[in-house]
Amino acid sequence: MIPLRDENPTHITPVVTWALVAANIVVFVLQLLGSNGQNLGLMAYAMVPFEITRGLQVRPFPPVEPAWITVFTSMFMHGGLMHIGFNMLYLLVFGNNIEDRLGHGRFLLFYLGCGVAASLAQVASAPASVVPMLGASGAVAGVLGAYLVLYPGASVICLLMLGFYWTTAAVPAVLVLGFWILGQILSASLGSGGQVGGGIAYWAHIGGFFCGLVLMLMLGGLQGSPRRRAPGRW
């Protein structure tokens, strides 16, 4: 079940959502340009839990000081086309409505905050891991958690793959996002707490999702429906 778009109108242009997508694409292109092994500098900005908890350099990459900066830089890096493709698809489908509700500036802080929470959740699950973690998945998961709080009944147009039969259908957001987070929890429970299942940091997804969900509950959905904002208002 792959979300393609939602039927949930917005009142502002989601410039921050678009800017985040653009930033991730630019960084990914830079990664591809340096993937021939001649330029390992960019990979130094992936986050390694052991380096965060112990403050020791363990990778064959140039050291990054301070090490905690990788908590932020890693959320703009990706491990392949499918990795960035799915992350950016989910961000485009669900991010515009959260930006609409929060406003541009608060949405950016919310997104980055969920990304930090996701990284810390992964570090807590495997503090001695030397496997680099990278990707926007945790921050995007926070957006999904917020969307579940605000718009559980919104219709999401999904691609349904039933064996060789593919079709599209409108599915309530509560089912789309509920099945997604349930899959993350089940997958994490099958591993040892670190990156499992082909290098997927499930605990980062879980941490980001529940950070977004709890933050939006604490904000009370900003007490009402989104209002029209003047262009450029933050």
Secondary structure, 3 states (H helix, E strand, C coil): CEEEEECCCCCCCCHHHHHHHHHHHHHHHHHHHCCCCCCCCHHHHCECHHHHHHCCCCCCCCCCCCHHHHHHHHHHCCCCHHHHHHHHHHHHHHHHHHHHHHCHHHHHHHHHHHHHHHHHHHHHHCCCCCCCECCCHHHHHHHHHHHHHHCCCCEEEEEEEECCEEEEEEEEHHHHHHHHHHHHHHHHHCCCCCCECCCECHHHHHHHHHHHHHHHHHHHHHCCCCCCCCCCCC
